[in-house]
């Protein structure tokens, strides 16, 4: 039978001027302040074996104990799916997400996701609220393949999330789109929000969130173009929405374009990442598309 994990801290400070939730958050940085407050409210944090309030005063020689309840209902399951590791270091790993796999467990995909696969691989992730978890920095759609950054601990996760907010993680994609864009190089600046009439779609909306995508046409034939895109913001379906908006939807994108007789998924691949890790080391990673997309490009653009 699984037992709840217990953590403890004996207060040696002579004078403490902070309330309990603030003090405990500093001593247990793996938890956020809101998580500590939830544990306090559920009486899973005690001082000298007594339940406390968030505002309780901490004094010298207090014995703080945290009980982390096991949440079996939401416990992440391990999957036997093996993902290709493109780059790994002490605090992060970059994997190649294959097409056809969902990134995170949801109502319709409780297992066999990227997260479940990572749980089953020999990667040491730091726990959060008593449960080991991969710390995903960003996501890719089910039928989009390519590079994904995963932090191994909360500290690296928070650093990379902040880096992403500052637009200092450069993300480049390859896509095959319908037709030939009028401009060989352009930036699409069009705000995106949830489509009010179709819950699974996003759309251009003046009241939406600012969204920026730069594209460059690499090759074209009479019916389609191979393009490189740089994602400056990370909105849901951003590239797919933006390319549809300028009249050049991604080949195989059934949601924003139409079903293709040439391929059974959208031809979109996250192929390059550039950023600096928390040790200020520059990371530059490239990865070619999956076999189906690589062969498609070779047949229609390289012959």
N, C-alpha and C positions, 0 to 999 in steps of 0.2 A: 504493500500500500504506500502510495506517495505521501510524503510529509511536507507541510508548508515550510518554505525556507525562512530562516530567522537570521536577522542581522542585529548587531548591538554596538553601542558606543558608550564608553564611560567618560563622563565629563571631568576633565582635569583642569579646565580653565578656572582661575580664581574668581573672575568677574565676567558674567555674561550679560550683555545688554540687549540681546535680541529675543524676540518671541520664538516659541518652539518651532513653528513651521519654517521660519527663516533659518534658524540655527541648524535644524536637522537637514534641510536641503543642502546647506553648505557641507555638512559632514558626509552626506550620501549623494554625491553629484550625479550618480546614475539615474536619479529621479528628478523630475521637474517639481516645482513648488506645488502645482495643482495636484500632482500624483501624491505628494506627501500629505496634502490637505485631505484628499480622499481616504488615504490610509488612516489618518487621524479620526476622521468622521466615522469610519467603519470600525473604530477601536482596534485597529491593527498596529497602532503605535502606542506603547505604554512608557511611562517613566516610573521606575521603581515598582513595576508590576501594576500600576494604576493607569486607567484611561486618561487621556488629556484632551485639551482644546488647542486649537491652533495658536491661541494667544497665551497659552500657559508659559509662565516664567521658568527659564532654565537656570539651575544653580549648580554650584560645584558639587561633585560626587553623585550627581544624578546618573542613573543607569537607564539609558534609552534602548528600547528593544523594538524592532520592526518585524512583524510577521507578514510575509508575503503570501497571500492566499493563492492556491492553485486554481486556475480557471480552466477546468477540463473542457468546457463547452467551446471555448475559443482557442484551445491549445493548438498550435501549429503542428501539422503532421509532416513527417518526412516523406519525400518522394524518391523513387529510384531513378528518376530522370537525371542524367548527367549533363551538365552544361559546360561548354568550352570556356576555360579561363584564358583570357587574352593577356592579362597583366595582374600581378598580385604583389602587394607589399604589406608591411606589418599592420597598417590601419585601414587598408581598403583593398578591394578586388574589382576588376573590370571583367565582365563576362560578355559572351556573345549570345544574345537572345535569339533563338531560332524563330522562324515564322510559325504561326498556329498555336502559340502558347501564351496564356494570359499571365501578366506579371504578378498580380496580387490576388489572394483568395477573395471571393465575393459570393453572393447568394447563388449564382449559377455555376460557380467554379470554386468549389471548396477544397479541391486538391489538384495535384499535378500542375501547379502554377510555378512560375520562376521562384517565388518565395519558398514553396514546398521543396523544390529541387535543391535550392541553396541549403536548406535545413538538412538535407540528406547527404551533402557533400562534406568533405573533411576541411571545413573552414571554421575557425573559432570566432563566433560572434558573441559580443557582450550581451548580457541579459537586460531586459527592461521589465519592471514590475514582476520580477521572478521568472520571466520566460525568455529564453534565448530567441533572438530574432535577427534577421538580416536588416540592415539599416539602409533602405533604398533611397537614393538621392533623386531619382527621376524615374519615369515610366515610358514604356512604348506600347502602342496598340497591339492587340493580339496578332494581327497579320503583318505587322511591321517587324523586321529583323534588325539586329545590330547591337551596338555597344551600350552597356548599362553599367553605371558606377554604383557600387554597394560599399558603404562604410562598415567597418567591423565593430565599431563602438560609438557610443553617444558623442564623445568629444569630436571625433573626426566627422561624424554626421552633422553636428551643429556647425562645424567649420565649413563643410562643403555646401550645406544649405545656404549659409550666408554668402558664400562665394557665388552661388547660383543666383541669389537675389540681386547681387551686384553685377550680374551678367559677365562674370569672369570665368565661367566654364563655357568654352566655345564648342558648339555641337554642329557637326556637318553631316548632311544626308545626301544620298543618291536617290533619284527617282526617275521613273519613266512616265512622261505625261502625254496626254493626247494633243496632237497638233504641234505647231511651232510658235512659241511666243513672239510677239512683235519686237520686243526688246531682248537683246542677248543677255543683258545684265540689269537687274532692277531690284528695288526693295519694296515689298508690299507692306503698307502701313494701314491696317484695317482692324478695328476692334472686334472682338469675338465674345459672344455670350451663348447661353443655351437656347436652342430653337424652341420657341413656345408651342409649336404645333407638332413637333416630333422629338420626343424626350431623349432619343438616342443620338440626335444630331446637334451640332453646334452651327452657328451662322454669324455672318457679319451684321453687327448692330451698333449704331452710334452710341448706345448706352453700355456697350460691352467693355471688356478690359483691353487695354492697349496691347496690340499684338504686332510684332515685326518679324518678317521673314525676307531674307535676301536670296535670290536665285541667280544662277549663271548657266546658260545653255552650253553644254559640252559638245553634244553631237545631235544631229537631226536627220530624219529621212522624210519621205513625203507625208507620213501620217502621224509621227510622234517624235518626241525629243527626250534625250538623256540630259538631266540637269543636276547640278550640285546646289544644295540649299544650306544656308546658315540660319540656325534658329536663334534669334535674339531674345525671344520670350518663350515661355513654355506652356501655352494654353492647350487645353484638350483638343485634339484633332487639328492643331494649328496649320500644319503644312497642307493637309488634305482640304481644309476649308479655304485657305488662301489660294491654292491652285485652282480649285473649282471657281472661286470668285473672279479670277481673270480669264476664265474660259478654257483652262487646260487641266482638267482633273487627272488624277493619277490613274494610269492603266490598271484595271482590275479592282478599283475601289468601288464596290457595289453601293456603298452608302452615299458617297458624294459624286459618283460618276455612273458607271454602268458595268455590268458583268462583262468580262472579256472572254473571247473564244480562244485567246492565245495563252492565258495564264489564269490560275484559279485563286490568286490573291493579289492584293495591292502591291505594286512594285516600289516599295519605299524601304530604304535601309539606312540605319544610323552607322556611318562608316568611319567617322573620325571624331576624336575628342582632344581638346587641349586645355590644360589648366595647371595651376600650381598646387601641390598638396600642402598640408599643414606644416611641413618642414621646409617649405619654399622651393621644393624640387619641381622642375617643370616636367609635366607628363604630356606626351604627345603619342597617341595611339591611333593606328589605322587598321581596319579589318574589311576585307572584301565581302561582297554580298553572298548570301546562300547560293547553293548550286543552281537552283531554278532561275534566280534573277541574273546570275553571272552568265549562264548559258543564253538567256534571253538577250542580254546586251551584246554578247558575241554574235549571235545569229542576225540581229536586226541593226546593229550599229558598227560592227567590226569587220563585216564581210563586204 
